[in-house]
């Protein structure tokens, strides 16, 4: 998808593959800790496999899964020249009632502390933009904690605009 010269080679941003999920789950746990949230519930790797590839251990075949289904979630990973995954971004289509249009919701964007400041963040955002374009969507929306000043500066440098809102969650009891 995209790459950046540096650290003796090229860092690459690409779609996650089934064999990446163990490391992606580790990054998700780091991300949750960074945002002062609870760790992911057990079984996340299996749940992500279903959302990304249509089932546990499924293979990605580009934008559509093995049976032609479009994945509900997209995951892009930042891979360093040595093959280490140093970050990820996840996104999925969403809908705006007020605007009457679909947009791409970027649920997560995370880089390890040592990977920040080396140009990988813009590469991940560019890859998310490419996903939006491929889906025919004209806007990306996301949120970040109000205390995350580094992320806010990064998003401002990209030219993104923000709105003050709070995010709520409400559990739904099984039927």
C-alpha positions in Angstrom: 0.0 0.0 0.0 2.6 2.6 1.0 6.1 2.7 2.3 8.7 5.0 3.8 12.5 4.8 3.5 14.2 4.7 6.9 16.1 2.7 9.5 18.1 0.8 6.9 15.2 -0.2 4.7 11.5 0.4 4.0 8.7 0.5 6.5 5.6 -0.7 4.8 1.9 -0.1 5.6 -0.2 -3.0 4.3 -3.5 -4.9 5.1 -3.2 -7.2 8.0 -3.0 -10.9 7.3 -4.3 -13.8 9.4 -0.8 -14.5 10.6 -0.5 -10.9 12.0 -3.4 -11.2 14.4 -1.4 -12.4 17.4 0.8 -9.2 17.1 -2.2 -7.0 16.3 -3.8 -8.2 19.6 -0.6 -7.3 21.5 -0.7 -3.8 19.9 -4.4 -3.5 20.8 -3.5 -4.3 24.5 -0.7 -1.7 24.4 -3.1 0.8 22.9 -5.7 0.1 25.6 -3.1 0.5 28.3 -1.8 3.8 26.7 -5.4 5.1 26.7 -5.8 4.1 30.3 -8.5 1.5 29.4 -9.2 -2.1 30.4 -7.3 -4.8 28.4 -9.1 -6.6 25.6 -11.3 -9.5 26.7 -10.0 -13.0 26.1 -10.7 -14.4 22.6 -10.0 -11.1 20.7 -7.9 -12.8 18.1 -10.7 -15.1 17.1 -13.3 -12.2 17.1 -11.0 -10.1 14.9 -10.4 -13.0 12.5 -14.2 -13.2 12.0 -14.5 -9.4 11.4 -11.5 -9.2 9.2 -11.5 -12.4 7.2 -14.9 -13.9 7.7 -13.8 -16.6 10.2 -11.0 -17.8 12.4 -7.8 -18.3 10.4 -9.5 -17.0 7.2 -7.4 -15.6 4.5 -7.7 -12.1 3.1 -8.2 -11.8 -0.6 -8.0 -8.1 -1.0 -11.1 -6.1 -0.1 -13.4 -9.1 -0.2 -13.0 -12.3 1.9 -12.6 -15.8 0.6 -16.3 -16.2 -0.1 -16.5 -12.8 -1.8 -18.0 -11.2 1.3 -16.7 -7.7 2.2 -15.1 -7.6 5.6 -16.8 -5.7 8.3 -13.5 -4.3 9.6 -10.3 -3.4 7.9 -7.0 -3.5 9.6 -3.8 -1.9 8.3 -0.4 -2.5 9.9 2.9 -0.6 9.9 5.6 -3.1 9.3 9.3 -2.1 10.0 12.1 -3.3 7.7 12.9 -6.2 10.1 9.3 -7.5 9.8 8.2 -6.2 13.2 4.7 -4.8 13.3 4.9 -1.4 15.1 1.4 -0.1 14.7 -2.0 -0.5 13.2 -5.1 1.3 12.1 -8.6 -0.2 12.0 -11.6 1.2 10.1 -15.1 0.4 9.0 -17.9 2.1 7.1 -20.3 4.2 9.2 -23.4 6.3 8.5 -24.2 9.9 9.2 -27.9 10.6 9.6 -27.4 14.3 9.7 -25.5 14.3 6.4 -27.3 11.4 4.8 -24.0 9.8 3.7 -21.6 7.0 4.6 -18.1 7.7 5.9 -15.2 5.6 7.0 -14.9 5.4 10.8 -11.3 5.0 11.9 -11.7 3.1 15.2 -8.1 2.9 16.1 -4.7 4.3 15.1 -1.8 3.3 17.3 2.0 3.2 17.0 4.4 1.9 19.6 6.2 4.7 21.4 9.5 3.9 19.6 7.7 4.0 16.2 6.2 7.5 16.7 7.8 10.5 15.0 9.3 8.5 12.0 6.6 9.1 9.4 4.5 6.0 10.0 1.5 7.8 11.3 1.0 9.7 8.0 1.5 6.5 6.1 -1.2 4.7 8.2 -3.6 7.7 7.6 -2.8 7.7 3.9 -3.7 3.9 3.8 -7.0 4.6 5.6 -7.7 7.4 3.0 -7.0 4.8 0.3 -9.5 2.4 1.9 -12.1 5.2 2.0 -11.5 6.0 -1.7 -11.8 2.4 -2.6 -15.1 2.2 -0.9 -16.3 5.4 -2.6 -16.4 7.3 0.7 -15.5 11.0 0.9 -14.8 11.4 4.6 -13.0 9.7 7.5 -14.2 10.3 11.1 -12.6 9.3 14.4 -12.1 10.4 18.0 -9.2 10.6 20.4 -9.1 11.2 24.1 -9.0 15.0 25.0 -5.8 14.4 27.1 -3.9 12.9 24.1 -2.2 16.1 23.1 0.3 14.4 20.8 -2.4 12.7 18.8 -4.3 16.0 18.6 -1.3 17.9 17.3 -0.7 15.1 14.7 -4.3 15.2 13.5 -4.2 19.0 13.4 -1.0 18.8 11.2 -2.9 16.6 8.8 -5.5 19.3 8.4 -8.3 17.4 10.2 -11.0 19.3 12.1 -12.5 18.3 15.5 -15.8 18.6 17.3 -16.3 18.5 21.0 -18.3 15.4 21.9 -18.3 12.6 24.5 -18.4 9.0 23.6 -20.9 6.8 25.6 -21.3 3.1 25.7 -24.3 1.2 26.8 -24.3 -2.6 27.3 -27.1 -4.6 25.7 -28.2 -7.7 27.6 -28.6 -10.8 25.5 -32.1 -11.6 24.4 
